Amino acid sequence: MNHLDEISDLLHVLPDFLSHDVCNEIVEYSESNPNIFYNRNKTNINYGVNGDVGEYYAAEVSHRSSRDLWKKHFKDLEFDGVGLTEGQINKYNKGAFIPPHNDRNGIFTFHTICIPLQTNDDNCLIFGDPDVYHNNIDIEEAQKEGRIEIFRDKKGYGYHFEGTKPIHWVPPVTTNRYSLVLIF
């Protein structure tokens, strides 16, 4: 069975989930605090479905690690009646990527929302058949064939998926990129 067919009802686009001002504030916070980031290919490694490892940085967003940011924007945030459990800012330098993977945030993950903090049509989040990535298949062709769904980076949009089943990845980015991942 086609993985995209399996998960398509679990994927949703939430236009303007975060305002441009909030996105800008998170990027500014990230750039002003470069020491908050750790390398995900060395610490808390996010293994792909084939055991491969990405090349990007992450920073926790919580009441402990980013008190003011958490209190101002995330403390009382809910989605579909479920409170925010944790957040993570992902930082990608040009060429960085995340291989196809399933999120393994635990059995209590109901919703994950990935939010690009900048707009760039060259950068994206992809859901679906990991063979597209592993066999270097053109993503535009794979989307036309119904094997994957491409979500282009649009500042503040929320790309939501339910549970931990959907396989997704970020192809090598063409520019520096920041995104926010929220777990409910």
C-alpha positions in Angstrom: 0.0 0.0 0.0 1.1 3.5 -0.7 2.2 5.2 2.5 0.7 8.5 1.5 -2.7 6.8 1.0 -2.3 5.3 4.5 -1.6 8.7 6.2 -3.4 11.3 4.1 -6.3 11.6 6.4 -3.8 12.4 9.3 -2.4 15.4 7.5 -3.8 19.0 7.7 -2.7 22.5 6.7 -3.4 25.2 9.2 -3.0 28.6 7.5 -1.6 31.4 9.7 -1.2 29.1 12.7 1.3 31.6 14.1 1.5 35.3 13.2 4.4 36.7 11.2 5.3 38.7 14.3 5.6 35.6 16.5 7.6 33.8 13.8 10.0 36.8 13.6 10.3 36.9 17.4 11.2 33.2 17.5 13.8 33.6 14.7 15.3 36.7 16.5 15.3 34.7 19.8 17.1 31.8 18.1 19.7 34.1 16.4 20.3 36.0 19.7 20.9 32.7 21.6 23.0 30.5 19.4 24.2 28.4 22.4 20.7 26.9 22.9 21.1 24.6 19.9 22.5 21.1 19.9 23.6 19.1 16.9 21.0 16.4 16.2 23.5 14.1 14.6 25.4 13.9 17.9 22.9 14.4 20.7 19.4 13.0 20.9 19.9 11.6 17.4 16.8 11.5 15.2 17.3 8.2 13.2 15.6 7.8 9.9 13.6 4.8 8.8 16.8 3.3 7.3 18.9 4.2 10.3 20.4 7.3 8.6 21.0 10.5 10.4 20.1 14.1 9.5 22.2 17.2 9.7 20.5 20.0 11.7 20.3 21.7 15.1 17.6 21.8 17.7 16.7 23.8 20.8 14.1 22.9 23.4 11.2 25.3 23.9 9.8 24.9 27.4 9.1 26.7 30.7 12.6 25.6 31.8 14.7 26.5 28.7 13.0 29.5 27.3 11.0 30.9 30.1 9.9 34.3 28.6 9.2 32.9 25.1 7.2 30.0 26.6 5.2 32.3 29.0 4.4 34.8 26.2 3.4 32.4 23.4 3.1 28.8 24.4 2.1 28.4 28.1 -1.6 28.1 27.5 -1.5 26.9 23.9 -3.9 24.1 23.0 -4.9 22.3 19.9 -8.1 20.4 19.6 -8.5 20.5 23.4 -5.0 19.1 24.0 -2.4 21.2 25.8 1.1 21.8 24.4 3.5 19.2 25.8 6.8 20.5 24.3 8.3 22.5 21.5 11.5 22.5 19.5 13.1 25.0 17.3 15.0 23.4 14.4 17.8 25.3 12.8 19.2 24.2 9.4 22.2 25.7 7.8 22.3 25.6 3.9 22.4 22.0 2.8 21.1 20.6 6.1 18.3 18.0 6.1 16.3 15.4 8.0 15.9 11.9 6.5 12.6 10.2 6.3 11.5 9.2 9.8 8.6 8.7 12.2 8.4 10.8 15.2 8.8 8.8 18.4 7.6 11.3 21.0 5.9 8.7 23.1 2.5 7.1 23.2 0.9 10.3 24.4 1.6 12.3 21.2 -1.8 13.2 19.7 -0.8 16.1 17.4 2.4 17.4 15.9 2.4 20.8 14.2 5.5 21.9 12.2 5.7 25.6 11.5 8.1 27.2 9.0 9.3 30.5 10.5 10.2 31.9 7.1 8.8 31.7 3.6 10.9 30.0 1.0 9.3 27.8 -1.7 12.6 25.9 -2.2 12.5 24.6 1.3 9.8 22.1 2.4 8.5 19.3 4.5 7.5 16.1 2.7 5.2 13.3 3.8 4.9 9.9 2.1 7.0 7.2 0.5 10.6 7.3 1.8 11.8 5.5 -1.3 11.4 8.9 -3.1 14.2 10.3 -0.8 16.4 7.2 -0.7 16.3 6.7 -4.5 16.7 10.4 -5.3 13.5 10.5 -7.2 12.4 14.0 -8.3 9.9 15.3 -5.7 7.7 17.1 -8.2 7.3 13.8 -10.2 6.7 11.8 -7.1 4.0 14.3 -6.0 2.3 14.0 -9.4 2.3 10.2 -9.0 0.6 10.5 -5.6 3.6 9.1 -3.7 4.3 12.1 -1.6 2.8 15.4 -0.5 5.0 18.5 -0.4 4.4 21.3 2.0 6.4 24.4 1.0 7.7 26.7 3.6 5.1 29.4 4.3 5.8 31.5 7.3 3.4 30.8 10.1 1.6 27.9 8.4 1.0 24.9 10.6 1.6 21.5 9.0 -0.3 19.2 11.3 -0.3 15.5 11.6 -1.9 13.1 14.0 0.0 10.5 16.0 3.5 9.2 15.2 2.8 7.1 12.1 3.4 9.6 9.2 6.8 9.3 7.6 8.2 12.7 6.8 11.4 14.5 6.0 13.1 17.8 5.1 15.2 17.6 1.9 18.5 19.6 1.9 17.6 23.2 2.4 18.7 25.8 -0.1 19.0 28.6 2.5 19.4 28.8 6.2 16.0 27.7 7.7 14.2 27.8 11.0 11.1 25.9 11.9 9.2 25.2 15.1 7.8 21.8 16.0 5.0 21.7 18.6 3.9 18.5 20.3 0.4 18.2 21.8 
